[in-house]
């Protein structure tokens, strides 16, 4: 009888784990779709172009130069969303650096506040995440400084 109880416990635990993992994947897909829709149909000109993604991430080109990659961090059931930017030129291997994080929770929320299905909230949340990158590029241009070193300095301070 003891083995049957252990088997039943394992089956119940397995179902619970699989359900949690499946729910997280569904939440990520909802966020993924909402953010892409929000950015692509936005009336605001933020110089983003959606590009084909690798694996299950979201990729945008900024100013037809910098690639932004948004993805769930590696690891089983990791709820951390990483916002990363590649500063290398197209001729170099990609090297993404993290500029922001968010958390996808079990209540369909980002950072415990933003509904993953609300385009306006998701778009504003994303703009808040990407704003330091734009500010750094703007400041570098205004002061006639090289942009990539300024961005690297910013990212090292985050």
Steps between C-alpha positions, in 0.01 A plus 500: 500500500785737574620488136154587371484802727842612380394455137182699558700774672746513212219516243333784692829687533578444133162638393542803727848575363391452137195724553712777654753481216226500236329798664827697504559421132145615416551821698827565318326449163226745604756762603699431182196557277377803692836676488552433129150627418546806722831598342401429140165683510614788713449842348814613677814503287756323719713366214439134576468226243388154604747238378477125487587355834721212588346243731222655702621856544381837371735705284483858381750704301554852637590760241574213262820430697462375859319173566289478815421150620236427764473149641435291806827427672637148467408241756205286582194710592698824504257794522763769440471694176831639374521803273830497313669697225770402253753778453714319242487586131333263256841369394581388858358217707203600712578586860189597691525706819214522748347843557184410693305222669137429576313216669216301348278380784229238528220759489563607139692803619840650425671640809183424700315792335484485121235279337673292231197538270469879526680645198518854632641394839747258340614765254550760774687245715728422205559869429603546863748212464652627174505870597854499649633364169332779302615760751858379477497506118341846503752636752794356305376658180438833672851505647658361180633194686529148352177314566619143558748589778229713665258207489762262638565742787126520570460124494795448731336732752166317499 
